[in-house]
Amino acid sequence: MDKTRLGIGLVVGVLVLQTVAGLVWSADATLSGIGLVFNSVAAVSVVLLVRRGGRAAWAVAGWCAGFFGWHVVGLGELAGWWTTGLDAAFLVGGGYQVSVVYQAVLATAAGFAVHLLLPRQDQVSAT
């Protein structure tokens, strides 16, 4: 499996998990709506990447970077490193431990997706 397909699989997994979590466990309808809009735009970017190839990889990698940042902010909020006032947005299923695992898994998956989807320059041999 090439890196792009693996990256697309990670993005789809993050989108599905985040959408389900937002619909099932979100305490705020406004936050759920905002999350669904962001997830929908990311899904469109993934579809464009699948159809057009490498030209859309930057858009998907950008969305993944945003997802990564959001979940890192959530981890910091739950760990008490900083306060954003959005602790309700980061709690999943009402449990602290489940929320920490959820944020860590999605941050890791989104970070790897960024790494896999960023276009690379071909290496030129010096010999």
Sequence and secondary structure as in RCSB ss.txt:
>XXXX:A:sequence
MDKTRLGIGLVVGVLVLQTVAGLVWSADATLSGIGLVFNSVAAVSVVLLVRRGGRAAWAVAGWCAGFFGWHVVGL
GELAGWWTTGLDAAFLVGGGYQVSVVYQAVLATAAGFAVHLLLPRQDQVSAT
>XXXX:A:secstr
  HHHHHHHHHHHHHHHHHHHHHHH S HHHHHHHHHHHHHHHHHHHHHHHHGGGGHHHHHHHHHHHHHHHHHHH
HHHHTS   S HHHH BTTBHHHHHHHHHHHHHHHHHHHHHHS         
